[in-house]
Amino acid sequence: MRRSLLLLSAGLTVLSSGFASAENNTPRNLILFIPDGLRALKVTPETAPAMAEVRDKGVNFKNSHSLFPTFTMANGSAMSTGHYLGDTGVFSNTIWTNYTSVPAGDTVVPFIENDAVLGDIDEHFKGDYLNEETILKMARDRGYSTAALGKHGPTYQFDHTDKPEKPGLHSVVFDDATGGKIGVALSDEVKEALTKAGLPLAAPSRGDNAKAGDAKTPGTTVANVAQQAYFADVATKVVLPMFKARNKPFVLVFWSRDPDGTQHNQGDSLNQIMPGINGPSTMASIKNVDNNLAQIRKALDELGLAASTNIMIQADHGFSTISKESKTSPSAKVGYDDTPKDFLPMGFVALDLAKALDLPLFDPNDKNAAVSGNAHPKAGNGVLGKDPTKPDLVVATNGGSDLIYLPNKKLAARTINALLEQDYVSGLFVDDALGRFPGTLPLSSINLRGKAATPTPAIVVNFRSYASECGEAPTNCSVQVADTVLRQGQGMHGSFSRGDTYNFMAAIGPDFKAGYVDELPVSNADVGMTAAQLLGLRGSHNGGLVGRVMSEALPNGVVPKAFKSVERSKKKSENGLETVLNVQRVGSQRYFDAAGFPGRTLGLEPESGKQKTAGK
């Protein structure tokens, strides 16, 4: 019934949203520009003039939301399909697939920001692991020119089922792998245009920007300038002129790795919370992506395409500075060669659960080698149980939150109780099929239970977050415990902190209002639905967890009302903890501000009494 209601709500919004391009005689173009990891309040006319101009002259989505878990591939799946993660099955950047993925390094917990890995997962899950049609596929099927340029993984995900070797229209895809063995093949038309423009056929590497350092060596202090300049040149000197010459509407996705990549690896704050991700390297990366946008907008003007092109800008998630501190974790009390004393090691969740449950721990990223003594899993992931090929429990490590899978469901209560004892945990979400547990909320409460083709996690663990004294808005000062190889003081995301859910969003173009401030909650799932509406696309839906058309941002569009509410565990845990979820609603759509245990999540301020209108 809920699926029917959601689809009905989305459908009514589409029908009432007014003068979108599907009803116009003039075909519209669409550019989806994704500044990966850009926090909403870091954009000013000084730090990012091009993006600030779009926000201030177009639509300012000031109540924006990344979907939890706040990771790249997860939110990319929402943008590309209009569906929540319970339908797309992209629950994080690293998931458990319940089979060994060879391209991912012979592991059952692949990191999926990789074209070859995505192709492998597609093959395993009946040709389409997302189980939902993407915008680029639908547009391509309708005869649009389509292209996706940028970061390895999410770029390809926008049209991952395209088969360039088969006859017909194909998307132009450029990413880190272009020109290499696993890169998407370029057509002769594109190769000729590259040569004519004086551009190489292979994408450059990230160079020093890819250097993350270690516990004693700072990471990068430079933005991802050269690689992104290449993608911007491909967009402006090859793809856009080619699309103009075809004289038909187009869709272009530009996924900028910055500021995300630089914020992750920055060496401004090794082992120190301050300045964290607010240092000079981060600011350079924000200016870098802003320059890319400015170059694309300038090309649109010069090609005479600006008046017929809509631009939607949306970051996949916000960002936080990493903390590796815990007073309760057994693993933090063990010495490791690559980890500062008393800091959490990589894989602390797997290590702590192995100890609490008295189960052997094996490393799925090291040929299932046993992990013992002063060692930790190489990538943080862990399989627990006597037989690593038939595990009782699997931990997929991701960063500001982790996924736990339970092939042995009898371990649910013990696993939850063990997690509730750790000070780095702030909120637990449990698969509805396992029942309700004190101190937790069900996966369905945050749209993580749907029609996913990939295995659904048993437990999603959110980590503690807070605001440092960085002198800016709290969301710009977000700090989070993170299960990652990166160091304290570097950057991560994935939590239910408002610092991670508050992503930058703006839009401009002929089908958007001008100078409009949108107070209503919007999300990355809404991006997918709105893009489809602007392009006149009508895809089939396997699942019912869909976003809404952001009708209030369109001329003569309906402006619905929004309300705030708070959801919480039915019963507190024995140690007095309850998972609290701050929600905003527009019709049947639910938007998630922040969640966790009160006092352990930035932005979590439980409300009481009557619902309040959003923005009031």
Secondary structure per residue as TSV (DSSP state, phi and psi in degrees):
chain	resnum	aa	ss	phi	psi
A	1	M	-	360.0	-41.6
A	2	R	H	-60.1	-40.1
A	3	R	H	-60.3	-42.8
A	4	S	H	-63.0	-42.3
A	5	L	H	-64.5	-41.8
A	6	L	H	-64.7	-46.4
A	7	L	H	-66.1	-36.1
A	8	L	H	-64.4	-44.1
A	9	S	H	-61.2	-46.5
A	10	A	H	-62.7	-40.7
A	11	G	H	-64.5	-42.8
A	12	L	H	-62.3	-38.5
A	13	T	H	-65.5	-40.5
A	14	V	H	-61.1	-45.9
A	15	L	H	-65.7	-28.9
A	16	S	H	-100.1	4.5
A	17	S	S	-82.2	-1.7
A	18	G	-	89.2	-136.4
A	19	F	S	-86.7	54.5
A	20	A	-	-76.1	168.8
A	21	S	G	-65.0	-22.2
A	22	A	G	-61.9	-26.4
A	23	E	G	-95.1	-6.0
A	24	N	S	-90.3	156.2
A	25	N	S	-76.8	-28.0
A	26	T	S	-87.7	120.7
A	27	P	-	-63.4	140.3
A	28	R	-	-105.9	151.0
A	29	N	E	-102.0	161.0
A	30	L	E	-138.5	131.8
A	31	I	E	-116.0	123.0
A	32	L	E	-100.5	112.7
A	33	F	E	-110.6	119.1
A	34	I	E	-115.9	105.4
A	35	P	E	-86.0	92.8
A	36	D	T	-55.0	124.3
A	37	G	T	75.8	21.6
A	38	L	-	-86.7	119.3
A	39	R	B	-73.9	139.4
A	40	A	G	-56.1	-42.9
A	41	L	G	-90.2	7.0
A	42	K	G	-86.7	-8.5
A	43	V	-	-91.2	118.1
A	44	T	-	-136.3	166.7
A	45	P	T	-59.5	-21.0
A	46	E	T	-87.3	-43.2
A	47	T	T	-80.6	-33.1
A	48	A	-	-151.0	73.7
A	49	P	H	-60.3	-36.5
A	50	A	H	-67.5	-44.3
A	51	M	H	-70.9	-35.9
A	52	A	H	-62.9	-36.7
A	53	E	H	-65.5	-43.8
A	54	V	H	-60.2	-46.2
A	55	R	H	-61.4	-45.2
A	56	D	H	-82.2	-30.2
A	57	K	H	-94.8	-19.8
A	58	G	S	-106.5	-122.1
A	59	V	E	-112.0	128.5
A	60	N	E	-101.1	102.9
A	61	F	E	-83.1	86.3
A	62	K	T	-85.5	-1.5
A	63	N	T	-123.6	54.3
A	64	S	E	-88.5	160.7
A	65	H	E	-145.5	126.4
A	66	S	-	-82.1	151.5
A	67	L	-	-86.6	139.5
A	68	F	S	-89.0	139.7
A	69	P	S	-64.0	133.2
A	70	T	-	-81.1	70.4
A	71	F	-	-120.2	163.7
A	72	T	H	-62.4	-57.5
A	73	M	H	-65.2	-35.1
A	74	A	H	-61.3	-51.9
A	75	N	H	-73.8	-28.1
A	76	G	H	-62.6	-36.6
A	77	S	H	-66.0	-34.4
A	78	A	H	-70.4	-45.0
A	79	M	H	-61.4	-39.9
A	80	S	H	-78.6	-19.9
A	81	T	H	-121.5	-21.8
A	82	G	S	82.1	7.8
A	83	H	B	-109.5	152.2
A	84	Y	-	-75.8	168.9
A	85	L	H	-68.2	-24.4
A	86	G	H	-62.8	-22.7
A	87	D	H	-94.0	-42.2
A	88	T	H	-76.3	-24.6
A	89	G	-	75.7	6.6
A	90	V	-	-95.1	80.8
A	91	F	-	-78.1	-15.9
A	92	S	S	-171.7	-170.4
A	93	N	S	-80.0	-25.8
A	94	T	B	-121.3	125.4
A	95	I	-	-130.8	165.0
A	96	W	-	-95.6	124.1
A	97	T	-	-101.2	-10.3
A	98	N	S	64.7	25.3
A	99	Y	S	-155.8	161.1
A	100	T	-	-85.5	117.9
A	101	S	B	-91.3	113.5
A	102	V	T	-67.3	-47.2
A	103	P	T	-61.4	-23.8
A	104	A	T	-84.1	2.2
A	105	G	T	101.1	34.3
A	106	D	S	56.2	55.0
A	107	T	B	-135.1	154.1
A	108	V	S	-90.8	-2.8
A	109	V	S	-125.1	72.8
A	110	P	-	-72.3	143.1
A	111	F	B	-83.7	118.6
A	112	I	-	-97.8	9.4
A	113	E	-	-79.8	65.6
A	114	N	S	-162.3	128.9
A	115	D	H	-60.7	-44.9
A	116	A	H	-65.4	-38.7
A	117	V	H	-66.0	-42.4
A	118	L	H	-62.4	-40.8
A	119	G	H	-62.9	-38.6
A	120	D	H	-66.6	-43.1
A	121	I	H	-67.5	-39.6
A	122	D	H	-54.8	-49.1
A	123	E	H	-59.2	-39.5
A	124	H	H	-69.6	-37.3
A	125	F	T	-102.0	56.0
A	126	K	T	58.2	33.3
A	127	G	T	89.5	-8.3
A	128	D	-	-156.9	92.3
A	129	Y	T	-67.8	-23.4
A	130	L	T	-71.0	-28.8
A	131	N	-	64.2	16.5
A	132	E	S	-144.7	148.4
A	133	E	-	-72.7	143.6
A	134	T	-	-95.8	160.2
A	135	I	H	-58.6	-45.9
A	136	L	H	-65.0	-37.5
A	137	K	H	-64.5	-46.5
A	138	M	H	-62.6	-41.3
A	139	A	H	-65.7	-42.7
A	140	R	H	-61.6	-42.1
A	141	D	H	-63.6	-26.7
A	142	R	T	-88.7	1.9
A	143	G	T	95.4	3.6
A	144	Y	-	-68.4	151.0
A	145	S	E	-78.3	136.0
A	146	T	E	-135.1	145.9
A	147	A	E	-153.7	151.0
A	148	A	E	-138.7	123.4
A	149	L	E	-128.6	138.9
A	150	G	E	133.4	-140.2
A	151	K	S	-60.6	135.5
A	152	H	T	-59.1	126.5
A	153	G	T	110.4	-78.5
A	154	P	H	-66.2	-29.1
A	155	T	H	-63.1	-51.5
A	156	Y	H	-64.7	-31.7
A	157	Q	H	-59.7	-26.0
A	158	F	T	-65.6	-24.0
A	159	D	T	-147.8	53.1
A	160	H	T	-70.8	-16.5
A	161	T	T	-94.0	-0.9
A	162	D	-	-65.6	141.3
A	163	K	-	-121.5	93.7
A	164	P	T	-58.5	-23.0
A	165	E	T	-77.5	-10.9
A	166	K	S	-95.7	155.4
A	167	P	S	-64.1	156.1
A	168	G	S	114.7	-176.3
A	169	L	-	-72.8	143.8
A	170	H	-	-137.0	152.6
A	171	S	-	-76.6	143.5
A	172	V	E	-83.4	121.7
A	173	V	E	-124.3	123.6
A	174	F	E	-125.6	129.7
A	175	D	E	-150.9	-168.2
A	176	D	T	-54.9	-29.3
A	177	A	T	-88.9	-4.2
A	178	T	T	-58.0	127.5
A	179	G	T	92.6	-8.0
A	180	G	S	-102.2	-176.3
A	181	K	T	-64.0	-35.8
A	182	I	T	-101.3	3.6
A	183	G	S	-72.6	153.3
A	184	V	-	-68.7	131.6
A	185	A	-	-63.0	141.2
A	186	L	-	-94.9	142.3
A	187	S	-	-74.2	163.2
A	188	D	H	-61.0	-36.5
A	189	E	H	-59.8	-44.5
A	190	V	H	-69.9	-42.6
A	191	K	H	-60.0	-42.2
A	192	E	H	-63.4	-40.7
A	193	A	H	-68.0	-36.8
A	194	L	H	-61.8	-46.7
A	195	T	H	-62.1	-42.1
A	196	K	H	-63.4	-34.5
A	197	A	H	-84.5	-3.7
A	198	G	T	75.2	27.3
A	199	L	-	-107.8	143.0
A	200	P	-	-68.4	159.6
A	201	L	S	-82.2	-10.5
A	202	A	S	-118.1	140.7
A	203	A	-	-71.7	141.2
A	204	P	-	-71.9	160.2
A	205	S	-	-78.6	176.0
A	206	R	-	-78.7	-15.7
A	207	G	G	62.5	-136.0
A	208	D	G	-64.0	-21.7
A	209	N	G	-63.0	-22.5
A	210	A	G	-83.8	-5.4
A	211	K	-	-82.7	114.7
A	212	A	-	-93.1	-11.2
A	213	G	-	72.6	-161.3
A	214	D	-	-151.5	-163.1
A	215	A	S	-65.2	-19.1
A	216	K	S	-117.3	-10.5
A	217	T	S	-120.7	121.8
A	218	P	-	-61.7	153.3
A	219	G	-	-81.2	-154.7
A	220	T	B	-69.0	153.9
A	221	T	-	-125.6	17.0
A	222	V	S	-126.9	149.1
A	223	A	-	-78.4	171.9
A	224	N	S	-86.5	59.1
A	225	V	H	-70.5	-53.4
A	226	A	H	-63.7	-45.9
A	227	Q	H	-64.4	-44.1
A	228	Q	H	-71.7	-28.8
A	229	A	H	-62.8	-37.3
A	230	Y	H	-62.8	-48.8
A	231	F	H	-62.9	-39.1
A	232	A	H	-66.0	-38.4
A	233	D	H	-66.0	-40.3
A	234	V	I	-60.9	-42.7
A	235	A	I	-63.1	-46.1
A	236	T	I	-88.4	-26.6
A	237	K	I	-105.7	-14.5
A	238	V	I	-121.2	-61.7
A	239	V	I	-69.2	-52.6
A	240	L	H	-63.2	-44.9
A	241	P	H	-60.8	-38.5
A	242	M	H	-63.4	-44.2
A	243	F	H	-66.7	-37.4
A	244	K	H	-62.9	-40.7
A	245	A	H	-64.8	-30.0
A	246	R	H	-71.1	-21.7
A	247	N	T	59.3	43.7
A	248	K	S	-146.6	160.0
A	249	P	-	-63.5	154.7
A	250	F	E	-136.8	161.7
A	251	V	E	-127.9	126.2
A	252	L	E	-124.2	125.0
A	253	V	E	-103.6	126.3
A	254	F	E	-122.0	110.1
A	255	W	E	-107.2	105.1
A	256	S	E	-84.0	127.2
A	257	R	-	-67.6	-33.3
A	258	D	T	-82.9	147.1
A	259	P	T	-83.9	-4.1
A	260	D	H	-52.7	-54.9
A	261	G	H	-61.0	-39.7
A	262	T	H	-71.9	-40.7
A	263	Q	H	-62.7	-38.3
A	264	H	H	-60.1	-51.9
A	265	N	H	-93.9	-5.0
A	266	Q	B	-56.0	143.2
A	267	G	-	-104.6	22.8
A	268	D	S	-78.8	-13.1
A	269	S	S	-148.9	41.8
A	270	L	T	-56.3	120.6
A	271	N	T	63.0	13.0
A	272	Q	-	-124.5	138.9
A	273	I	S	-67.8	-34.8
A	274	M	S	-108.1	138.6
A	275	P	S	-78.4	-6.3
A	276	G	G	61.3	-133.3
A	277	I	G	-88.4	21.7
A	278	N	G	-114.7	19.5
A	279	G	S	-86.4	-175.9
A	280	P	H	-63.5	-31.8
A	281	S	H	-64.9	-42.9
A	282	T	H	-62.0	-44.9
A	283	M	H	-64.1	-35.1
A	284	A	H	-65.6	-36.4
A	285	S	H	-70.7	-34.0
A	286	I	H	-67.5	-41.6
A	287	K	H	-65.1	-34.1
A	288	N	H	-62.2	-50.1
A	289	V	H	-67.3	-32.7
A	290	D	H	-64.3	-38.8
A	291	N	H	-62.5	-38.4
A	292	N	H	-61.1	-44.0
A	293	L	H	-63.9	-44.1
A	294	A	H	-59.7	-40.2
A	295	Q	H	-64.1	-41.6
A	296	I	H	-66.9	-42.9
A	297	R	H	-65.8	-36.6
A	298	K	H	-64.1	-40.5
A	299	A	H	-65.3	-39.8
A	300	L	H	-58.5	-42.9
A	301	D	H	-62.4	-48.3
A	302	E	H	-66.6	-29.5
A	303	L	T	-89.5	-1.5
A	304	G	T	72.3	27.7
A	305	L	-	-106.8	-8.4
A	306	A	G	-61.3	-41.4
A	307	A	G	-68.8	-19.0
A	308	S	G	-113.3	15.2
A	309	T	E	-123.1	124.5
A	310	N	E	-88.7	139.6
A	311	I	E	-121.8	123.6
A	312	M	E	-114.4	123.6
A	313	I	E	-111.1	127.7
A	314	Q	E	-152.8	123.5
A	315	A	-	-75.3	151.0
A	316	D	S	-73.7	-28.5
A	317	H	-	-166.5	171.0
A	318	G	-	-84.5	-149.5
A	319	F	-	-160.0	157.8
A	320	S	E	-143.8	156.1
A	321	T	E	-80.8	143.6
A	322	I	E	-83.4	135.7
A	323	S	E	-114.8	141.1
A	324	K	-	-119.8	32.7
A	325	E	B	-106.3	136.2
A	326	S	-	-156.3	139.4
A	327	K	S	-97.6	-11.1
A	328	T	S	-109.5	-21.1
A	329	S	-	-67.9	124.1
A	330	P	G	-60.6	-35.2
A	331	S	G	-68.0	-26.9
A	332	A	G	-72.9	-14.2
A	333	K	G	-92.9	-1.6
A	334	V	S	-99.7	144.8
A	335	G	-	-86.8	135.6
A	336	Y	B	-128.7	144.6
A	337	D	T	-61.3	-31.9
A	338	D	T	-107.5	14.4
A	339	T	B	-130.6	128.2
A	340	P	-	-57.2	149.2
A	341	K	T	-54.9	134.2
A	342	D	T	72.1	5.6
A	343	F	B	-91.8	152.9
A	344	L	-	-67.1	132.8
A	345	P	-	-82.9	165.5
A	346	M	T	-62.1	135.4
A	347	G	T	82.7	24.1
A	348	F	H	-63.8	-30.2
A	349	V	H	-66.7	-47.0
A	350	A	H	-61.9	-43.0
A	351	L	H	-63.7	-45.5
A	352	D	H	-68.6	-37.1
A	353	L	H	-71.2	-37.4
A	354	A	H	-59.4	-40.8
A	355	K	H	-69.9	-45.7
A	356	A	H	-66.3	-36.9
A	357	L	H	-93.8	-4.0
A	358	D	T	55.1	51.0
A	359	L	-	-121.0	144.0
A	360	P	-	-62.5	144.6
A	361	L	E	-114.3	132.5
A	362	F	E	-125.6	154.7
A	363	D	E	-101.3	107.8
A	364	P	T	-71.3	-8.8
A	365	N	T	-102.4	10.7
A	366	D	T	-141.3	49.7
A	367	K	T	54.6	37.0
A	368	N	T	57.8	34.9
A	369	A	E	-66.9	144.4
A	370	A	E	-67.2	141.6
A	371	V	-	-110.2	120.2
A	372	S	-	-153.0	172.1
A	373	G	S	62.6	-134.9
A	374	N	S	-95.4	47.0
A	375	A	-	-123.2	158.5
A	376	H	-	-135.5	160.3
A	377	P	-	-59.1	140.6
A	378	K	S	-58.9	-40.4
A	379	A	S	-110.8	6.9
A	380	G	S	90.5	-23.9
A	381	N	-	-70.5	153.8
A	382	G	E	-148.6	144.6
A	383	V	E	-116.0	129.1
A	384	L	E	-113.6	139.0
A	385	G	S	140.0	171.0
A	386	K	S	-68.7	-33.6
A	387	D	-	-118.2	109.6
A	388	P	T	-63.5	-20.2
A	389	T	T	-82.3	-14.1
A	390	K	S	-134.0	68.2
A	391	P	-	-70.0	154.8
A	392	D	S	-84.8	-30.3
A	393	L	E	-149.3	142.2
A	394	V	E	-128.0	131.9
A	395	V	E	-109.7	120.9
A	396	A	E	-102.6	108.5
A	397	T	-	-80.6	135.8
A	398	N	-	-134.4	-32.6
A	399	G	S	145.0	-108.0
A	400	G	S	-75.7	-3.2
A	401	S	E	-156.6	156.3
A	402	D	E	-125.8	156.0
A	403	L	E	-106.2	137.2
A	404	I	E	-121.8	128.1
A	405	Y	E	-111.4	142.3
A	406	L	-	-125.2	83.7
A	407	P	S	-55.7	-33.0
A	408	N	S	-100.0	93.8
A	409	K	G	-66.9	-16.7
A	410	K	G	-66.2	-15.3
A	411	L	G	-85.9	-0.7
A	412	A	H	-56.6	-54.3
A	413	A	H	-62.8	-43.7
A	414	R	H	-65.8	-38.4
A	415	T	H	-65.2	-45.2
A	416	I	H	-62.7	-43.9
A	417	N	H	-63.0	-38.6
A	418	A	H	-65.0	-41.2
A	419	L	H	-67.4	-36.0
A	420	L	H	-64.7	-16.4
A	421	E	T	-85.5	-8.4
A	422	Q	-	-99.0	134.2
A	423	D	T	-73.6	-13.0
A	424	Y	T	-84.2	-7.8
A	425	V	E	-89.1	137.0
A	426	S	E	-140.9	77.5
A	427	G	E	108.2	132.4
A	428	L	E	-127.6	136.5
A	429	F	E	-121.0	125.9
A	430	V	E	-119.3	138.6
A	431	D	-	-53.0	129.4
A	432	D	G	-54.9	-32.6
A	433	A	G	-65.1	-19.5
A	434	L	G	-87.1	-10.4
A	435	G	-	98.3	-176.8
A	436	R	-	-100.9	139.2
A	437	F	-	-126.5	140.1
A	438	P	T	-55.2	137.6
A	439	G	T	85.5	-0.8
A	440	T	-	-122.0	170.0
A	441	L	E	-125.1	154.7
A	442	P	E	-76.0	155.7
A	443	L	G	-57.4	-35.3
A	444	S	G	-62.2	-24.1
A	445	S	G	-67.6	-19.7
A	446	I	G	-123.0	26.6
A	447	N	T	59.5	37.2
A	448	L	-	-103.9	6.7
A	449	R	-	-123.7	111.7
A	450	G	S	-152.5	-131.5
A	451	K	S	-105.1	29.1
A	452	A	-	-57.6	140.2
A	453	A	S	-82.1	-31.2
A	454	T	S	-81.7	160.7
A	455	P	-	-60.2	138.3
A	456	T	-	-85.2	133.1
A	457	P	-	-60.8	150.6
A	458	A	S	-80.6	-38.0
A	459	I	E	-142.0	134.2
A	460	V	E	-109.9	122.7
A	461	V	E	-102.3	117.2
A	462	N	E	-93.1	140.5
A	463	F	E	-101.0	158.3
A	464	R	-	-60.5	144.2
A	465	S	E	-144.6	158.0
A	466	Y	E	-161.4	173.9
A	467	A	E	-103.1	131.3
A	468	S	-	-80.0	177.1
A	469	E	-	-95.6	62.0
A	470	C	-	-85.8	-6.0
A	471	G	S	85.5	7.4
A	472	E	S	-121.2	-172.5
A	473	A	-	-57.2	146.3
A	474	P	G	-52.4	-38.3
A	475	T	G	-68.1	-24.2
A	476	N	G	-79.1	-14.9
A	477	C	G	-108.2	16.0
A	478	S	E	-62.3	135.6
A	479	V	E	-125.3	140.2
A	480	Q	E	-143.1	145.8
A	481	V	E	-67.6	137.1
A	482	A	-	-139.9	135.6
A	483	D	-	-91.2	91.8
A	484	T	S	-157.7	159.5
A	485	V	S	-72.2	-19.9
A	486	L	S	-68.4	165.1
A	487	R	-	-104.0	161.4
A	488	Q	T	-56.3	133.3
A	489	G	T	98.4	-21.3
A	490	Q	S	-82.4	-167.6
A	491	G	E	-118.0	149.5
A	492	M	E	-156.1	172.5
A	493	H	-	-150.3	-172.0
A	494	G	-	111.7	-10.9
A	495	S	S	-87.7	178.8
A	496	F	S	-98.4	19.9
A	497	S	S	-65.0	145.8
A	498	R	H	-65.3	-22.4
A	499	G	H	-63.6	-29.1
A	500	D	H	-91.9	-30.8
A	501	T	H	-83.9	-14.7
A	502	Y	-	-93.0	88.3
A	503	N	B	-96.6	152.9
A	504	F	-	-72.5	134.3
A	505	M	E	-144.7	136.5
A	506	A	E	-160.0	164.3
A	507	A	E	-154.4	153.8
A	508	I	E	-153.9	150.8
A	509	G	S	145.9	178.3
A	510	P	T	-65.0	-21.8
A	511	D	T	-104.1	13.7
A	512	F	S	-121.1	152.1
A	513	K	-	-63.9	157.1
A	514	A	S	-106.3	137.6
A	515	G	S	60.2	37.3
A	516	Y	E	-108.0	130.9
A	517	V	E	-101.7	114.4
A	518	D	E	-91.4	110.4
A	519	E	-	-84.0	-14.7
A	520	L	S	-75.5	152.0
A	521	P	-	-68.9	138.2
A	522	V	E	-135.6	161.1
A	523	S	E	-142.0	173.5
A	524	N	H	-68.1	-22.7
A	525	A	H	-69.6	-33.9
A	526	D	H	-65.9	-31.5
A	527	V	H	-58.4	-47.4
A	528	G	H	-61.5	-43.1
A	529	M	H	-69.1	-39.0
A	530	T	H	-69.4	-40.3
A	531	A	H	-60.1	-44.0
A	532	A	H	-61.3	-40.7
A	533	Q	H	-64.3	-45.0
A	534	L	H	-60.7	-33.6
A	535	L	H	-91.0	-4.0
A	536	G	T	70.8	33.1
A	537	L	-	-98.1	139.9
A	538	R	-	-131.2	96.6
A	539	G	-	-94.3	167.4
A	540	S	-	-84.5	153.1
A	541	H	-	-122.3	122.2
A	542	N	S	-80.5	-37.2
A	543	G	S	-109.7	167.3
A	544	G	S	-109.3	6.5
A	545	L	-	-90.2	79.9
A	546	V	B	-113.5	156.4
A	547	G	-	-79.6	-171.3
A	548	R	-	-121.0	157.4
A	549	V	-	-71.6	130.3
A	550	M	-	-79.0	67.7
A	551	S	G	-59.8	-31.2
A	552	E	G	-65.1	-19.3
A	553	A	G	-89.5	-6.4
A	554	L	S	-100.7	144.1
A	555	P	T	-54.7	130.9
A	556	N	T	63.0	16.6
A	557	G	-	-79.5	156.5
A	558	V	-	-67.3	137.4
A	559	V	-	-109.9	96.4
A	560	P	-	-76.5	172.4
A	561	K	-	-97.9	155.7
A	562	A	-	-127.1	153.4
A	563	F	E	-136.7	153.9
A	564	K	E	-105.9	148.3
A	565	S	E	-152.6	169.1
A	566	V	E	-128.7	132.6
A	567	E	E	-116.1	147.3
A	568	R	E	-148.4	165.3
A	569	S	-	-55.8	142.8
A	570	K	S	-62.8	-31.7
A	571	K	S	-144.6	139.9
A	572	K	-	-72.7	155.9
A	573	S	-	-72.7	170.7
A	574	E	T	-60.6	-29.2
A	575	N	T	-94.4	17.3
A	576	G	S	84.2	14.4
A	577	L	-	-93.6	146.3
A	578	E	-	-142.2	140.2
A	579	T	-	-83.3	122.9
A	580	V	E	-114.4	138.8
A	581	L	E	-127.7	119.4
A	582	N	E	-88.2	123.4
A	583	V	E	-124.0	144.7
A	584	Q	E	-118.4	149.0
A	585	R	E	-128.7	139.8
A	586	V	E	-129.6	105.2
A	587	G	T	60.8	-127.3
A	588	S	T	-88.2	-5.2
A	589	Q	E	-78.2	136.2
A	590	R	E	-118.7	132.5
A	591	Y	E	-117.9	135.6
A	592	F	E	-109.9	111.0
A	593	D	E	-74.6	-56.3
A	594	A	E	-161.9	157.3
A	595	A	E	-154.9	158.7
A	596	G	E	146.5	-157.8
A	597	F	S	-90.8	129.7
A	598	P	T	-50.5	131.4
A	599	G	T	92.8	-8.0
A	600	R	S	-122.5	3.9
A	601	T	S	-133.1	126.5
A	602	L	T	-64.5	127.0
A	603	G	T	92.4	-1.0
A	604	L	-	-91.4	103.8
A	605	E	-	-126.7	87.7
A	606	P	-	-54.8	131.3
A	607	E	-	-95.9	161.7
A	608	S	-	-136.3	158.4
A	609	G	S	84.1	-144.6
A	610	K	S	-72.7	155.8
A	611	Q	-	-68.4	149.4
A	612	K	E	-117.4	148.0
A	613	T	E	-71.7	133.0
A	614	A	T	-61.1	139.4
A	615	G	T	82.2	1.2
A	616	K	-	-106.7	360.0
